């Protein structure tokens, strides 16, 4: 291991130049009509001479296995980093183009645009290669910011949250100027709803704007999403508009900024341990009810939604029930696909699930595919022998949510469309801990 740490970073505007379907809200035809704020992808390469790892974050709804494999194939012979040491994550903005075909019976959703997927893969690969070629001598510190108040539990306003925001801060070795920051936050970026038809990174875009205003034009920011399956701003905003997205984004940006400027001088290191471990596991598939029972649940969800609308209930409560209604409607399609055998094709595409752990000095970053409930983030932290933080929506997609046993019993949107038993989350936790211990 060399005495000097080399760090490279790059960022690129990946906003499509043409109109594409904006994916994230069911039963709403949303073809983009312009750009509110750019979508970005950024990469961070850490190289200590012995080991090297890559974080890559994109303002996109999902990163699929196809995208991950495509990027790794391009960069394989162009950078001296093992492809399994490349982690690509999605911010999960619902105001960006779709990246995969869906199995739900939503008549307004078109097939994925193959030209966009090819272009997206090429752009991500170029960003990673550029970041690698940009490596300079640098110093690194890992700290933590507090995301409390930016959002919370979307199923239960007082429910479980994980407000910790890990911050990797990198500064140039020569002039001590901040070079790049990477963060992880457990939150759906869904302030902006289906009434907007503009490309947007949602509140994380404003977090980037705030930090860039503080640290200058050459500063590069990576926003990565942690387990957010049951986390969103829903109960913590006064409207679904860009003013609210800016308020939350700036609030998070200020917290991150204060955490960075509060880091003691001696915590920036020129020599850090780096290590990566990964594995692939199968997950237990869900047992589906009969088609008749699924259709009955769908009708009951429709009736509940109509009742609350008629009674003039709190709009946030109505929204929660409306989402459940969408879920039960989609569950009918899933149930029919399961009983006909068609769902097996989906399982073959998304399994096995890839789990990767990165050691950065004394801190571990665990990356998981799919939309994970926040409880699993907390369980990994509690069980880990080292300080650990969890990312989700990385290196593959699981089509739906990884839920808890409690939510499976309670029901609702997330439970209705999950393709896996709640034991799937426990398997992801157990395998993550094994990888951490093997470090």
N, C-alpha and C positions, 0 to 999 in steps of 0.2 A: 504494500500500500504506500503510495507516494505521500510526501509530507504536505502536499498542496491539493486542495479540493478543486476540481474543475466543475463549473456549473454553466450550462447553456440554456437559453430560453428563446422562444419565438412566439409571435402572435400574428393572426391573420383574420381579416374580415371574411367570413364564409357566407354572408347573406346572399341567397340566390338572386340572380339578376332578372328572373322571370317569375311569373305568378305560379305558386304551388299551393297545394292544399295544406292548410294549417291544422295540425292534428292535436287532439287533446280533449275536445269536448264532444260528447256523443250527439248524434242526430242534428248536427248543425253544419250546413254546407259553408265552409270558410275558405274560399280561394283568396290568397293574399292580394291586396290592392296597393301595396307600397311598404315603406320601411319607416317605423317609428324610431327605432334604434338598432344598430347593427348586431348581428350574431357573430360571435368570435369563437375561434379555437386557439388554444395556447398550449405550449408544451414546456416541460421542465426536465432537464437531464442532469442527474447528479452522478459524478464519476470520481472515485477516490483512487483510481489506478489499479485497483484489484477488482472492484465490483462497480457496476453502473446500473441505474434504474431510470425509468422514464414515466413521469406523470403527464397525461394529456387530457385536457378538459375541453368540451365543446358545448356551445349553446344549441342543444338539439334535444329532441324528445327521448330518443333511445339510441343506444349503441348495441348493435346486434352481433352475433357470432360471425356473420358474413362480413360485416364492416371490420371487425377486429382482425379476422384472418386476412382480409384484403390488404389492410394497412401493414400488417406484419410481413406479408409476402413481399411488398415493395421495399420496405426498409431493411430487410434481412441482410442483404449484402452491401448495404450502403453505410451502416453505422456499426460500431463495435460494441453492441449491446445485445445480449440474448433476447430473442423475440418474446420469450415468456416473461421477461423483465419489463415489458411495455404494458402499461395500464391506461386504458382509454375510458373516460367517463362522460356521461351526459348530464347536463344541468337539469334536464327535464322540462325546459320551457314548453308551455302549451301554445306558444305563439311562433312556432317554427315549423318547417316542413316535416312530414312523416318520413320515417326511415324503414318501415316494414309493412308488409301486408297484415291485415287484421282478420281474425277468425269470427268476429262478431257479425250479427245480421244488421249492420247499420247501412242502410241503402245509400247514404250520401257520401260515404267514404270511397274514393277511387283507389285503384291499384297503386302501389308505390311507384314513383317515377324512377325508372331504372337509370336514366341519364343523370339524374341528380345523385343517386347512390354512387355511381362510378366516379363522378366528379368529387363527391364528398370524400370518398376513400383516398383519392389522389391528393386532395388538399391536406387531409390529416397527415398522410405520409410525408408530404413536403414540409409541413410544420415541424414534425419530429426530426427530420433530417437537418433542417435549418437550425433547430435548437442544438443539436449535437455539434454542428459545425461552428456554432457561436460560443463554444465553451471558453470560459475565462477563469482565472484564479479568483476564488470567492470564499466567503465566510458564511456560515449558516447557523441559525438559531431556531429552535422550535418553542413556541409559546402557545398561549390559549386566550381566546377572547370569549365574551359572553353574549350569546344570541338571544337572551331572554327578551320577550316582547315583540320580536320581529314576526313571530307566528306562534303556533302551538298545536295542540292535539285537535284535529278537525272532527273527530267523532264525538269527543267529550271535551269541552272547553277546559275542564279542570283535569283532564287525563294526563297520561304519561308523556313526558317530553325529554329531549336531550339537548340542552341549550349550549353545550360546550362546542366551541369553534376552534379546532386546532389550526395553528398558523405556522407555516414554514416561511421564514424570512431569510432572504439571501441578499447579501451586499457584496459589492466589488472589493477585492482585497487591497487594491491600490489606493482608492480614494474614499472607501467606506460608504459609498453612495448605494442606497437601496436599489437592487436590480430586479428582483422578482419576489412575489408573494403567492403562496398557494394556501387555500383554505378549504375546509369541509364544513358544511352546515346541513343539519337534518331538517329539511323543509321543502315542501312543494313550492316551486316558483309559479304560483297561480293567482297572483293579484289580478292580472288581466284576463278577462273572460271572453266568451264567444262573441260578444258584440263588437270586439275589435277584429279587424281583418288586416292588421299591419304586422310585419315581422317585428319581433321584440324579444329581448333576453329577459324581460320581466324585471323583478326587483334586483336580481344579481347584476344586471347591466348597470344599474345605478350605483351598486356597490363598487363596481369597476370604475365608474365615472368619478365617484368620490375619492377613491384612493389614487387614481391617476392625477386628479387635481392637487393632491397633497405631495405626490412623489415625482411628478414630471412625466413628460411625453415618452421617455425611454423606459419607463417602468412597465413591467409585464405582470399581469394578474391571472391566476387560475382559480376559478370558482368551481368547486366540486360538491356534489350532493351526497349527504349521508342518508341513512335509513329514514325515509320520508313517507312510507306507505300510509301512515295515519297522522301525518303532520301537514299543516297548511296555514295560510294567513286567514282563513275563512272567518273565524270568530274575533279577529284582531284588527279588522280594517273597517273603515266607514264607507267604502265604495270600491268598485272594481275598475279603477281608472289609473292613469299613469301618474297622477299626483300622489296617490297612495303607494304605488310601486316605488316612486322616488323617495317618499318618506321612509319606507321600510329599508330600501337599499342604502340610503344615506345613514340611517340609524346603525345598520350592520357595519357599514364602512367606517363610521366613527369609532365603533367598538374595536374593530380590527386595527385601525390606525393607533388608537391609544395603547393597545396591547403591544404593538411593534415598538413605539417610541419609549415604552416602559421597560423594554428588555435591557438588562444590565450588560455593560460592555464585555465582561468576561464570559458571557454565554454564547457569543459568536465564535464559532470554531472553524479553523482551517483544515482540520483533520477529523473526519467522522467515519464511523462504521456504517457500511451499507450492505444490505443483504436482501435477497428476494427468494421466496419459496412459493410454490403453487401446486395445486392439485385439482382433479376433476372428480365430481361425485354425482351419482344419481340421486334423485329426490322422490319421496313417496307420492304417488299420484292420488288425486282425490277420488273418492267414491261418489258417483253422481246418483241423484234421486231419479225417479221415473219421470218421463216426459210430462205425464199428467200432473204430477206434483209440482214440477217446475212451472208449468203454465198457470197452475193455481196460485203459486207464490207471486208470479208476475201480475196477475189480476189484482191480488190483494195490495201489492205495492202501488199499483195505479190508483186504486180506490183511496188509499191513505194519502197519497199526494193530492188528489182532487179535494179531499176533505180539508186538508190544511190550507190549501189555496182559497177555498170557499170561506173558511173561518178567518182568513186574514192573519195567519200565524206569522211569527217572526221570520223575515226573509231568509235568515241563516238556517233556521230550522227547516224551512221549506226546501232550501237548497240541499240539505243533508238527505232529506226524504226523496227529493227528486233524483239525486245520485243513486240512492238505493233502488229507485224505480228503474233507472237505466240498467243497473246491475242485474236485477231480476229478469228484465227483458232479454238481456244478453245471455243470461244463464240458460234460457230456453234453447238458444242456439248451441251453446256448449254441451248441454245435456243430449241434444239430438246427435251432435257430432260424436260424443262419447259412445252412445249406444250403437251408432252405425260403424264405429271403428275409425272414422276420419280423424279423430283427435290424436290418434297414434302418430300420424304424420307430423303434427305440431310438436309432440313430445320428442320425436327424433331430431327435429330442427333445433330445439332449445336445450336438450340434455346431451351430455352431462354438464353440470354447472361448474364454471371455472372460479376457483377461489385463489386469490393471490395476497401474500403479505409482504410488505416492504418494511425493513428495519432502517430507520434514519437516525443515526446516533443511538439514543436510548429509547426512541419512540417507534411504535409499530403502527403501520397503516394497513388495515384489512380491506380488501376490495371484494365485493360480492355482486353478482348479477341481479337484475330484477328490482322490483319495488318492495323493500323490506320494511316491516313494522319496526318502530323505534325501540321497542322492548328488546329486540335482538342486539341492537347496538349497545344497550346498557348491560346486557348479560355478558357480551364479549369483554367489555371493559372490566366488569366485576371479576371475571374468571381469568383474565390475562395476567401472566406473571410480570409483564412489562406494561408501561403506559401505552394504551391502545386507543385508536380511533378507527371508525368504520366508514367506508364509502359504499354506496350502492349504485346500481345502474351502470356497472362497469363490465367491459369485455363480453357482453352477452345479455340476452333478454329472456325473461321467464314468462312473458306474455301477460302476467297479472301479478297479484300481490302475494307475498309470503306473510300470512296472518298468524295470529296467536289462537290458542285454544278458546280463549274467552270470546274473541270476535267470531269464531266459527259458531259458537253457541248463540251469540247475540244476533248474528246475521247483519245484513246491510250490503252496501255496494261492494266493498272489498271482499267480503266473504262469498258473495254471490258469484263473482267471476274468477275466484282463485282456482288454479288448476292443480293445486297440491294440498295435501293434508297439512295441518299445522305442525306436524312432526318435521316437515321440511325445514322450518326455521331452526329447530333444535339440531338437525343434522348440519346445517351451515355453521352454527355456533360451535359445535363439537369439532368439526374439521378445522375451523379457524383457529381454535385453541391448540389443536395438535400441531398445526403449522407454526404458530407462534413459539411453542415450546421447542420445536425442532430448530429454531433459529439459534 
